[in-house]
Amino acid sequence: MEYIDYLDILQRIKKMRVNLNLTQEKMASDLNITVKHLSAIERGVSLPSFQLFIKIINYFNSINGNYIDMNKIFYGENKNEITRRKTTR
């Protein structure tokens, strides 16, 4: 089984928000969630629901005007950032 590092994924979401010069207030308002919830997601304290995760991706796509590859969110900008680890039983 592959291990997915959710904290890395959530930090990439924050990085994308910052790179687009979006405040937490603006993004949270646009996503119809609280700033507290978005902050918790970015810090890895809370995981977004699957529906919210898809909403975030669609949001970035609409803001950026470009298609955002899901692999970029999961594995980073380049293949060197891919860190798959085997879980032990």
C-alpha positions in Angstrom: 0.0 0.0 0.0 1.2 3.5 -0.8 1.3 6.2 1.9 -0.2 9.6 1.0 1.3 12.5 2.9 -1.8 14.6 3.3 0.1 17.4 5.1 2.2 17.9 2.0 -0.9 18.1 -0.1 -2.5 20.6 2.2 0.7 22.7 2.2 0.6 22.7 -1.6 -2.9 24.1 -1.4 -1.6 26.9 0.8 1.3 27.5 -1.5 -1.0 27.8 -4.5 -3.2 30.2 -2.7 -0.3 32.4 -1.7 1.2 32.3 -5.2 -2.1 33.6 -6.6 -2.0 36.4 -4.0 -5.3 35.3 -2.4 -6.0 35.9 1.2 -7.5 33.3 3.4 -10.5 35.6 3.8 -11.1 35.9 0.0 -10.6 32.2 -0.7 -12.8 31.0 2.2 -15.5 33.4 1.2 -15.4 32.2 -2.4 -15.6 28.6 -1.2 -18.3 29.3 1.3 -16.3 28.1 4.2 -15.0 29.9 7.3 -11.5 31.3 7.5 -11.0 29.1 10.5 -11.8 26.0 8.5 -9.5 27.0 5.6 -6.7 27.8 8.1 -7.2 24.4 9.8 -7.0 22.7 6.4 -3.8 24.5 5.4 -2.2 23.7 8.7 -3.2 20.0 8.5 -5.3 20.2 11.6 -8.4 19.3 9.5 -8.8 17.4 6.2 -11.2 18.7 3.7 -14.1 16.5 2.6 -13.7 15.0 -0.9 -16.3 17.4 -2.2 -14.5 20.4 -0.7 -11.2 19.1 -2.1 -12.7 19.0 -5.6 -14.2 22.4 -5.0 -10.8 23.8 -4.1 -9.2 22.3 -7.3 -12.0 23.8 -9.4 -11.6 27.1 -7.6 -7.9 27.3 -8.5 -8.7 26.3 -12.1 -11.2 29.1 -12.4 -8.9 31.7 -10.8 -5.8 30.6 -12.7 -7.5 30.1 -16.0 -5.4 26.9 -16.5 -6.1 23.3 -15.8 -4.4 22.2 -12.6 -3.2 18.6 -12.8 -4.2 16.6 -9.8 -0.8 15.0 -9.9 0.7 18.4 -9.2 -1.4 18.6 -6.0 -0.6 15.1 -4.9 3.0 14.8 -5.9 4.4 18.4 -6.2 5.9 20.3 -9.0 8.4 17.7 -10.1 9.1 14.0 -9.9 11.7 14.6 -7.2 9.0 15.6 -4.8 7.2 12.3 -5.1 7.6 10.5 -1.8 5.8 7.2 -1.8 6.4 5.1 1.2 5.3 1.5 1.9 3.3 1.1 5.0 4.1 -1.8 7.3 1.5 -4.1 8.7 
